């Protein structure tokens, strides 16, 4: 059974940092593009960042220069380093494996002003 488990969310003040982790079990995640998405109340789920098998990355304009996506294939884990967090970053953050398609359960990130 394939599972994606996120961790690292929490409450932080504006300007602070958090690091999210997404650990995959039951599948070798290194064979797939992975990504982070987020969904704020009343909004659609949106792409935050993706990382391809070769390491190429892509970011939403709103997080460029603040967030960094990375992966450790030996640990079957993907990360999202989030710096200079702002209240508008408040959302549930989900990790996604593209091939096959699986989502994690989400982790809450709340940024206070």
Residue frames as a rotation matrix with the C-alpha (Angstrom) as fourth column:
UNK 1
0.579 0.815 0.000 0.00
0.815 -0.579 0.000 0.00
0.000 0.000 -1.000 0.00
UNK 2
-0.369 -0.693 0.619 1.38
0.684 -0.653 -0.324 3.37
0.629 0.305 0.715 -1.05
UNK 3
0.651 0.532 -0.541 1.30
0.757 -0.508 0.411 6.12
-0.056 -0.677 -0.734 1.56
UNK 4
-0.241 -0.647 0.724 2.55
0.438 -0.738 -0.514 9.68
0.866 0.193 0.461 1.62
UNK 5
0.519 0.372 -0.770 2.91
0.849 -0.122 0.514 11.18
0.097 -0.920 -0.379 5.09
UNK 6
0.142 -0.407 0.902 3.58
0.169 -0.888 -0.427 14.87
0.975 0.214 -0.058 5.62
UNK 7
0.472 -0.024 -0.881 5.03
0.881 -0.031 0.472 16.39
-0.038 -0.999 0.006 8.76
UNK 8
-0.552 -0.832 -0.054 6.53
0.834 -0.551 -0.043 19.66
0.007 -0.069 0.998 9.94
UNK 9
-0.067 0.595 0.801 3.55
0.359 -0.735 0.576 21.97
0.931 0.326 -0.164 9.83
UNK 10
-0.232 0.032 -0.972 2.65
0.971 -0.055 -0.233 24.28
-0.061 -0.998 -0.018 12.67
UNK 11
0.864 0.503 0.034 2.13
0.498 -0.863 0.088 27.84
0.074 -0.059 -0.995 13.83
UNK 12
-0.242 -0.966 -0.090 4.80
0.959 -0.252 0.131 30.43
-0.149 -0.055 0.987 13.13
UNK 13
0.331 0.287 -0.899 5.03
0.267 -0.942 -0.203 34.20
-0.905 -0.173 -0.388 13.20
UNK 14
0.986 0.029 0.163 5.44
0.163 -0.325 -0.931 36.20
0.026 0.945 -0.325 10.02
UNK 15
0.480 -0.877 -0.026 9.04
-0.824 -0.441 -0.355 36.14
0.300 0.192 -0.934 8.89
UNK 16
0.101 -0.408 0.907 9.64
-0.696 0.623 0.357 32.74
-0.711 -0.668 -0.221 10.43
UNK 17
-0.385 -0.359 -0.850 10.56
-0.860 0.474 0.190 29.43
0.335 0.804 -0.491 8.84
UNK 18
0.381 0.405 0.831 9.27
-0.585 0.802 -0.123 25.87
-0.716 -0.439 0.543 8.70
UNK 19
-0.652 -0.507 -0.563 10.46
-0.758 0.451 0.471 22.72
0.015 0.734 -0.679 6.95
UNK 20
0.483 0.848 0.220 7.89
-0.791 0.530 -0.307 20.26
-0.377 -0.026 0.926 5.70
UNK 21
-0.756 -0.647 0.098 8.71
-0.557 0.715 0.423 16.63
-0.344 0.266 -0.901 5.01
UNK 22
0.483 0.843 -0.239 6.87
-0.862 0.409 -0.299 14.06
-0.154 0.350 0.924 2.92
UNK 23
-0.618 -0.691 0.375 7.88
-0.641 0.719 0.268 10.45
-0.455 -0.075 -0.887 3.34
UNK 24
0.215 0.639 -0.739 6.70
-0.932 0.359 0.040 7.85
0.291 0.680 0.673 0.85
UNK 25
-0.511 -0.310 0.802 6.19
-0.538 0.843 -0.016 4.21
-0.671 -0.439 -0.598 1.75
UNK 26
0.201 0.609 0.767 5.23
0.178 0.748 -0.640 1.33
-0.963 0.265 0.042 -0.50
UNK 27
0.880 0.025 0.475 6.78
0.475 -0.092 -0.875 2.88
0.022 0.995 -0.092 -3.62
UNK 28
-0.166 -0.976 -0.140 10.12
0.900 -0.208 0.382 4.20
-0.402 -0.063 0.913 -4.79
UNK 29
0.658 0.566 -0.497 9.47
0.396 -0.821 -0.410 7.93
-0.640 0.074 -0.765 -5.03
UNK 30
-0.245 -0.845 -0.476 12.72
-0.107 -0.464 0.879 8.59
-0.964 0.266 0.023 -6.91
UNK 31
-0.718 0.003 0.696 11.01
0.627 0.439 0.644 7.30
-0.303 0.898 -0.317 -10.06
UNK 32
0.193 0.914 0.357 8.39
0.961 -0.250 0.121 10.04
0.200 0.319 -0.926 -9.99
UNK 33
-0.545 -0.121 0.829 8.02
0.073 -0.993 -0.098 13.78
0.835 0.007 0.550 -10.13
UNK 34
-0.218 0.444 -0.869 6.92
0.973 0.163 -0.162 15.00
0.070 -0.881 -0.468 -6.71
UNK 35
-0.440 0.075 0.895 5.27
0.216 -0.958 0.187 18.21
0.871 0.276 0.406 -5.64
UNK 36
-0.732 0.287 -0.618 3.88
0.585 -0.201 -0.786 20.37
-0.350 -0.937 -0.020 -2.87
UNK 37
-0.366 0.722 0.587 0.44
0.359 -0.473 0.805 21.91
0.859 0.505 -0.086 -3.14
UNK 38
-0.934 0.115 -0.339 -1.57
0.297 -0.280 -0.913 24.02
-0.200 -0.953 0.228 -0.72
UNK 39
-0.256 0.919 0.298 -5.19
0.526 -0.126 0.841 24.89
0.811 0.372 -0.451 -0.11
UNK 40
-0.999 0.017 0.043 -6.40
-0.044 -0.647 -0.762 27.82
0.015 -0.763 0.647 1.93
UNK 41
-0.424 0.906 -0.007 -10.01
0.560 0.256 -0.788 28.01
-0.712 -0.338 -0.616 3.18
UNK 42
0.481 0.766 -0.427 -12.32
0.061 -0.516 -0.855 28.99
-0.875 0.385 -0.295 0.33
UNK 43
0.117 -0.529 -0.841 -9.59
-0.909 -0.398 0.123 28.61
-0.399 0.750 -0.528 -2.26
UNK 44
0.924 0.082 -0.373 -8.73
-0.275 0.820 -0.502 25.96
0.265 0.566 0.781 -4.80
UNK 45
0.608 -0.769 0.198 -5.72
0.340 0.478 0.810 23.76
-0.718 -0.425 0.552 -4.26
UNK 46
0.911 -0.332 -0.244 -2.70
-0.401 -0.579 -0.710 25.34
0.095 0.745 -0.660 -5.92
UNK 47
0.607 -0.776 -0.171 0.76
0.648 0.608 -0.460 24.18
0.461 0.169 0.871 -6.89
UNK 48
0.891 -0.414 -0.188 3.55
-0.143 -0.647 0.749 25.47
-0.431 -0.640 -0.636 -4.68
UNK 49
-0.008 -0.943 -0.333 6.59
-0.956 -0.090 0.278 23.64
-0.292 0.321 -0.901 -6.06
UNK 50
0.972 0.219 0.084 7.51
-0.184 0.934 -0.305 20.54
-0.145 0.281 0.949 -8.01
UNK 51
-0.027 -1.000 0.011 10.71
-0.841 0.028 0.541 18.56
-0.541 0.005 -0.841 -8.38
UNK 52
0.676 0.249 -0.693 11.38
-0.676 0.584 -0.450 16.17
0.293 0.773 0.563 -11.23
UNK 53
0.955 -0.296 0.005 13.30
0.277 0.900 0.335 12.91
-0.103 -0.319 0.942 -11.07
UNK 54
0.268 -0.906 0.327 16.39
0.773 0.000 -0.635 14.66
0.575 0.423 0.700 -12.43
UNK 55
-0.303 -0.373 -0.877 16.14
0.902 -0.410 -0.138 17.42
-0.308 -0.832 0.461 -9.85
UNK 56
-0.771 0.098 0.629 14.62
0.274 -0.841 0.467 20.17
0.575 0.533 0.622 -12.00
UNK 57
-0.543 0.549 -0.635 12.39
0.711 -0.102 -0.696 22.38
-0.447 -0.830 -0.335 -9.88
UNK 58
-0.496 0.499 0.710 9.45
0.373 -0.616 0.694 24.66
0.784 0.609 0.119 -10.55
UNK 59
-0.738 0.178 -0.651 7.89
0.607 -0.248 -0.755 27.20
-0.296 -0.952 0.075 -8.19
UNK 60
0.445 0.867 0.224 4.78
0.885 -0.463 0.036 29.30
0.135 0.182 -0.974 -7.98
UNK 61
-0.036 -0.466 0.884 5.63
0.351 -0.834 -0.426 32.96
0.936 0.295 0.193 -8.41
UNK 62
0.657 0.434 0.617 4.30
-0.340 -0.559 0.756 33.71
0.673 -0.706 -0.220 -4.93
UNK 63
0.949 -0.288 0.130 6.93
0.003 0.420 0.907 31.52
-0.316 -0.860 0.400 -3.23
UNK 64
0.578 -0.786 0.220 9.97
0.551 0.177 -0.816 31.97
0.602 0.592 0.535 -5.46
UNK 65
-0.185 -0.826 0.532 13.07
-0.066 -0.530 -0.846 33.05
0.981 -0.192 0.043 -3.52
UNK 66
-0.028 0.203 0.979 11.39
-0.973 -0.230 0.020 32.07
0.229 -0.952 0.204 -0.23
UNK 67
0.660 0.352 0.664 10.67
-0.507 0.861 0.048 28.33
-0.554 -0.368 0.747 -0.55
UNK 68
-0.315 -0.770 -0.554 13.02
-0.945 0.305 0.114 25.55
0.081 0.560 -0.825 -1.60
UNK 69
0.814 0.561 0.149 11.92
-0.559 0.827 -0.058 22.06
-0.156 -0.036 0.987 -2.63
UNK 70
-0.306 -0.921 -0.240 14.33
-0.935 0.339 -0.109 19.16
0.182 0.191 -0.965 -2.39
UNK 71
0.819 0.551 -0.158 14.35
-0.518 0.829 0.211 15.38
0.247 -0.091 0.965 -2.20
UNK 72
-0.316 -0.842 0.438 16.44
-0.907 0.404 0.122 12.68
-0.280 -0.359 -0.891 -0.58
UNK 73
0.238 0.461 -0.855 15.94
-0.775 0.621 0.120 9.58
0.586 0.634 0.505 -2.68
UNK 74
-0.651 -0.545 -0.528 17.81
-0.111 0.757 -0.644 7.40
0.751 -0.361 -0.553 -0.22
UNK 75
-0.942 0.335 0.020 15.19
-0.014 0.020 -1.000 8.29
-0.336 -0.942 -0.014 2.39
UNK 76
-0.533 0.780 0.328 12.26
0.771 0.288 0.569 8.30
0.349 0.556 -0.754 -0.03
UNK 77
0.147 0.497 -0.855 11.50
0.833 -0.529 -0.164 11.76
-0.534 -0.688 -0.492 1.31
UNK 78
-0.114 -0.080 0.990 10.77
0.697 -0.717 0.022 15.17
0.708 0.693 0.137 -0.14
UNK 79
-0.309 -0.076 -0.948 11.15
0.852 -0.465 -0.241 18.47
-0.423 -0.882 0.208 1.69
UNK 80
0.322 0.310 0.895 9.89
0.603 -0.796 0.059 22.03
0.730 0.520 -0.443 1.48
UNK 81
-0.464 -0.516 -0.720 11.99
0.865 -0.440 -0.242 24.63
-0.192 -0.735 0.650 3.25
UNK 82
0.379 0.694 0.612 9.82
0.712 -0.641 0.287 27.70
0.592 0.327 -0.737 3.78
UNK 83
-0.547 -0.626 -0.555 11.49
0.826 -0.513 -0.235 30.94
-0.137 -0.587 0.798 4.78
UNK 84
-0.977 0.159 -0.143 10.10
-0.157 -0.987 -0.019 34.43
-0.145 0.004 0.989 5.39
UNK 85
-0.572 0.819 0.040 6.63
0.800 0.547 0.245 33.00
0.179 0.173 -0.969 5.83
UNK 86
-0.917 0.357 0.178 3.73
-0.353 -0.934 0.058 35.42
0.187 -0.010 0.982 5.47
UNK 87
-0.462 0.806 0.370 0.10
-0.402 0.182 -0.897 35.23
-0.791 -0.563 0.240 6.61
UNK 88
0.327 0.618 -0.715 -0.98
-0.916 0.020 -0.401 34.55
-0.233 0.786 0.572 3.03
UNK 89
-0.521 -0.555 -0.649 1.02
-0.652 0.749 -0.117 31.31
0.551 0.362 -0.752 3.17
UNK 90
-0.577 0.386 0.720 -1.47
-0.587 0.417 -0.694 29.94
-0.569 -0.823 -0.014 5.70
UNK 91
0.202 0.602 -0.772 -2.98
-0.919 0.389 0.063 26.77
0.339 0.697 0.632 4.25
UNK 92
0.603 -0.084 0.793 -3.05
-0.231 0.934 0.274 23.01
-0.763 -0.348 0.544 4.41
UNK 93
-0.028 -0.731 -0.682 0.01
-0.987 -0.088 0.135 21.76
-0.159 0.677 -0.719 2.55
UNK 94
0.787 0.356 0.503 -0.20
-0.246 0.930 -0.274 18.49
-0.565 0.092 0.820 0.62
UNK 95
-0.439 -0.879 -0.185 2.49
-0.609 0.140 0.781 16.43
-0.661 0.455 -0.597 -1.00
UNK 96
0.724 0.677 -0.134 1.81
-0.504 0.386 -0.773 14.69
-0.471 0.627 0.620 -4.28
UNK 97
-0.499 -0.748 0.438 3.47
-0.087 0.546 0.833 11.88
-0.862 0.378 -0.337 -6.14
UNK 98
-0.138 0.459 -0.878 2.69
-0.892 -0.442 -0.091 12.12
-0.429 0.771 0.470 -9.85
UNK 99
0.278 0.167 -0.946 3.40
-0.749 0.655 -0.104 8.62
0.602 0.737 0.308 -11.15
UNK 100
-0.320 0.942 0.101 1.49
0.778 0.201 0.595 6.80
0.540 0.269 -0.798 -9.78
UNK 101
-0.337 0.265 0.903 -0.80
-0.197 -0.958 0.208 9.53
0.921 -0.108 0.376 -8.54
UNK 102
0.114 0.342 -0.933 -1.07
0.888 0.387 0.250 9.72
0.446 -0.856 -0.260 -4.76
UNK 103
0.159 -0.001 0.987 -1.69
-0.257 -0.966 0.040 12.53
0.953 -0.260 -0.154 -2.27
UNK 104
-0.832 -0.361 -0.422 -0.70
0.358 0.233 -0.904 12.87
0.425 -0.903 -0.064 1.33
UNK 105
-0.001 0.889 -0.458 -3.21
0.977 0.098 0.188 13.72
0.212 -0.448 -0.869 4.03
UNK 106
0.350 0.090 0.932 -1.99
0.225 -0.974 0.009 17.30
0.909 0.207 -0.361 4.45
UNK 107
-0.189 -0.411 -0.892 -0.32
0.982 -0.057 -0.181 19.31
0.024 -0.910 0.414 7.18
UNK 108
0.785 0.607 0.128 -1.54
0.593 -0.795 0.129 22.67
0.180 -0.026 -0.983 8.48
UNK 109
-0.513 -0.859 -0.009 0.70
0.840 -0.499 -0.214 25.71
0.179 -0.118 0.977 8.24
UNK 110
0.691 0.723 -0.001 -0.52
0.692 -0.660 0.291 28.83
0.210 -0.202 -0.957 10.03
UNK 111
-0.494 -0.846 0.199 1.37
0.776 -0.532 -0.337 32.11
0.391 -0.012 0.920 9.88
UNK 112
0.482 0.652 -0.585 0.39
0.851 -0.508 0.136 34.84
-0.208 -0.563 -0.800 12.32
UNK 113
0.340 -0.296 0.892 0.94
0.475 -0.765 -0.435 38.52
0.812 0.572 -0.120 11.62
